[in-house]
């Protein structure tokens, strides 16, 4: 059986192709999972809520700890670290809420642009710095224009073949 496969390289290549495609198909469903943008937002909110709940539990347990006059240095460090984490999470939550607010405001602004703002963006020809009704050239400007036209000369396409061979 194996001798027959090794004697026919085309059959061997086809068999390898079939096997590799079968293994790829098994791996593809894991790769092509649809991503949901809402999931990360909920995860952040859940994390923030969990930390707030932990903080509330620790603050309710705090009066019991205050009855003890001496706390260990590790407990103080842990408590300070927890406070820093909570402050950081509150700051992140506020930033997240502000971002959501800005997104909502931008959506409403984009969906209903005001007519006054659109009219203000339109520039009339009279106000345009490029458009001028009157053209005025001075003596020196005319002289410079004539000199430049002689220097540049006519376009090569307009010159005859006889002139360019001279």
N, C-alpha and C positions, 0 to 999 in steps of 0.2 A: 504494500500500500504506500509506504513512504518513498520507495524507489520510484513509483509511478508519479508521485507529486514532484520529486526532485528532478525527474527527467523532463517534465513539462513546466517550464518556467512561467508560461502565460497562465496556466491553471493555478500555480502557486501565488502569483501576483493578484489574481482575482480573489482567491481565498483570503489573502491578507487584507485586501480592500474591504471585503464583506465583514470580516471580524472587526476591523478598526471602525467601520461605520456603526456597527452595533454598539461598541463601547462608547462612542461619541454620543449616540442617542440616549444612552443611559445617564450620561453626565450632564447633558444639556438642560433638563428640567431644573436642576439646581442652579444653574447659571442665569437662566432667563426668568427669574422671579420678578414680578412687577413691583416696582418701588412705589411706596406711598409716602408723599411728602408730609402727611398729617402725623404719621407714626412718631418721627423724632420730636415733634412739638409736644405730643402727649407724654412722651417719655420724660422730657425736661420738666413738664408740669408735675408729673408724678414724682419725680426725684425731689423737686422743690417741696411738694406737699409732705413727702416722707420726712424730709429733714426738718420741716417746720413742726411736724408732729413729734419728732424726737426731741426737738428743742422745748416744746411745750411740756413734754413728760419730764425733762430734766429741770425745767423751771418749777414745776409743781413739786418735784422731789428736793428742790433747793432749800426750803425751810428746814427740812430734816437735817440737811448737811450743815446748815448754819448753827444748829445746836451744838455741833462739834467745834470746839474752839480752834483746833489745829488741823489743817488739811495737809496732806502730803504734797510735795512739790510736783509730783507726777500728776496728781489730780488737778492741781491748779493749771498746769500746762495743757492738760487734756481739755479742761473747761475753756481756757483761752482759745485753744485751737478750734473748738466747737463754735465759740462765739464768732471767730473770724470766718469760719465756713458759712455760718448762717448769714453774716453780714454780706459775704460775697454772693451767696445765693439770692438774697433779697435784692442786691444790686443787679444781678443777672435777670431776675424776674422783672424788675422795673424797666430794664433796658429792653427786654422782650416785649413787655406791654407797650412801651413807647414805639417800638418798631411796628407792632401790629396796628397801633393807632395811625402811624404814618402811612402804612400800606392802605388802610381803609380810606384815609383822606386822599391819597393819591388816586385810588380807584374812583372815588367820587369826582375828583377834579378832572380826571381824564374822560370820564363818561359824560360829564356835562360842562363843556368849556363855555365860558361866558362870551357873549357876543361883543361886549366892550373890549375884552382882552384880545379877541381876534381882530377887531377893527384897529386896535392900537398897533398891532404887528404889521399891518399893511402900510407900506410907504408909498406915498404918491410920487409922481415924477417931479413935481415942483420941489419936494423936500429932498430928493435924491442928490447926493454930492456928485454923482457921475453925470447926470443929465443937466445940461446948461442950454438955455434958449439962445443965448448970443455967443457967437464965436468972435474973438478979437485977437488978431496977431499983431505983434509989434514989428518994427523994421528989422531988428536983429533976428527975431524968430524966423521971419521969412527968408533971410539970407542963409541962416543955418539949415533950413529945410531944403533950399536949392542945392547947397553944397553937399548935403547928405544924399540927395537924389542922384547927383553926378557920381559920387563915390560908390554908391551901391550899384548904380546902373540898372538897366532893364533885366528882368528875370531871364535865366538861361534858356528857358523854353521859348521865349519870344525872340531870342537871337537866331539869326539864320546860321546855317552850317558853314557858309563861306566866311562869316565874320569870326567864328571861333577857331578856324584853321590858320588864320593869319598870324 
